[in-house]
Amino acid sequence: MRECYRILPPGGGKRLILPDGGKYLKAYSEHYAAFFDRLKNIGNPSRSLLTPVEIINQSFRMGGAHRFAWDKETLRCYLTSARFCRRCGN
């Protein structure tokens, strides 16, 4: 994040598309089958994913394209640490 901030021109922006860890974990803890049913082929797996945990792992990893699952609090702290915003208190 710091490198992104460093190379952006003044007033520039960055678009982030991230797996929302909180959303998946909430759906899992609430046994929200409909949420997972529509994600059985997320990321074009070699076979349909069978369980919520398989779907969560696929969503969080995407064949190596993702390395971290985020939630709003964690993202805000990382962005604040990189000086993108100053609201988190760092």
Secondary structure as the mmCIF struct_conf table of DSSP 4:
data_model
#
loop_
_struct_conf.conf_type_id
_struct_conf.id
_struct_conf.beg_label_comp_id
_struct_conf.beg_label_asym_id
_struct_conf.beg_label_seq_id
_struct_conf.end_label_comp_id
_struct_conf.end_label_asym_id
_struct_conf.end_label_seq_id
HELX_RH_AL_P HELX_RH_AL_P1 ARG A 2 ILE A 7
BEND BEND1 LEU A 8 LEU A 8
HELX_LH_PP_P HELX_LH_PP_P1 PRO A 9 PRO A 9
TURN_TY1_P TURN_TY1_P1 PRO A 10 GLY A 11
STRN STRN1 ASP A 20 ASP A 20
HELX_RH_AL_P HELX_RH_AL_P2 GLY A 21 SER A 29
TURN_TY1_P TURN_TY1_P2 GLU A 30 HIS A 31
HELX_RH_AL_P HELX_RH_AL_P3 ALA A 33 ASP A 37
TURN_TY1_P TURN_TY1_P3 ARG A 38 GLY A 43
BEND BEND2 SER A 46 ARG A 47
BEND BEND3 THR A 51 THR A 51
HELX_RH_AL_P HELX_RH_AL_P4 PRO A 52 ARG A 61
HELX_RH_3T_P HELX_RH_3T_P1 MET A 62 GLY A 64
TURN_TY1_P TURN_TY1_P4 ALA A 65 ALA A 65
STRN STRN2 TRP A 70 TRP A 70
HELX_RH_AL_P HELX_RH_AL_P5 LYS A 72 SER A 81
TURN_TY1_P TURN_TY1_P5 ALA A 82 ARG A 83
BEND BEND4 PHE A 84 PHE A 84
BEND BEND5 ARG A 86 ARG A 86
BEND BEND6 CYS A 88 CYS A 88
#
